[in-house]
Amino acid sequence: MRLILLSALLIVSCKLLSQNKGLSFNQTYNNYITTPNNSAINVTNNFTIEFWLQPSKTETWAVLLQEGKCTTALSSYNVAINTDSTISFTFNCTGNCNDVNSYKCTTKIYATVCVHVAISYSSTGVKMYYNGILQPGQYTTGGYCGNLYSSADPLLIGVYRFLNGTLGSYYDGLLDELRIWGKVLTPSEILASYQDTLLGNETNLRLYYKFNTPIYGTGITVNNYATATGSALNGLTYSTNTTTPYNSNSCFINTEIEEHTTNINEFRVYPNPATNNIIITGKNIKQIEIYNLLGEKMYSIQSPQITNDIDITSIQKGIYFIKIFDKENVYIEKIVKQ
């Protein structure tokens, strides 16, 4: 139920329906993607990495991205899901794994739940955003160290290369909309675009995997839609099985809930932004629910207790989604509590 509710909240625009495919990995079959070495994505400072993920499980250490390796002191960075269900960005400025630095987001992710993650690195330090909102975190080792080591190794997706050169810690779950930028996206830029596809020609967009083209098994090309780098950064899948990794419905299709952006029942929610109360007008309202951006239910009321005037004084300031149910449909709208 939590998966369905959280995923439903992510559908706030008809544009999202164009993101109809993601790529599912199965760690049982050693799935991963290798991306050719290219100076355009050997990012060392002032960059942002974005992706959607829907992990199948979070109890094991799994690596989402790795640039460089510890072998012969060639380490640059990796992004991993930890055993405590948090995400870490681990980075290195010398290449030597004895000089590792690591930043961990405090907010946990959950198995089968879709979350958009954005990670930026600059002189202001590491920042991590979930669903467009800056999250708390801390350095568990070291801190900002300047320019990262520029690795000449391929970017690995969904796997980790250990000191002895072997591969492991495969990711199990869905990835979608992977983007690497040669700039630090502002909070407003992340919030404005994380729920939408890109054109590919955006300034300083270095790598863009939509995962929409047919992908089943090993040796399949993963198309890069960043105009600046094009086919030079097409990836290649690897697997010990002919059917995985594979295209699957993205986070936006898995909801199985119909959303009416046309507001056919003439629902209206105002004022927005709101402070202490919101007014809801419409017919045959059966239930009203309010969720935060991580899918946690903050308010719920059912008929016949429903009134048009909803008291939200107990809800903290922030961005929320309100769901209004009538007899057959669900209407979803983003609201801001000031």
Disulfide bonds with the S-S distance in Angstrom:
Cys70-Cys97 1.73
Cys93-Cys145 1.94
Cys114-Cys251 2.21
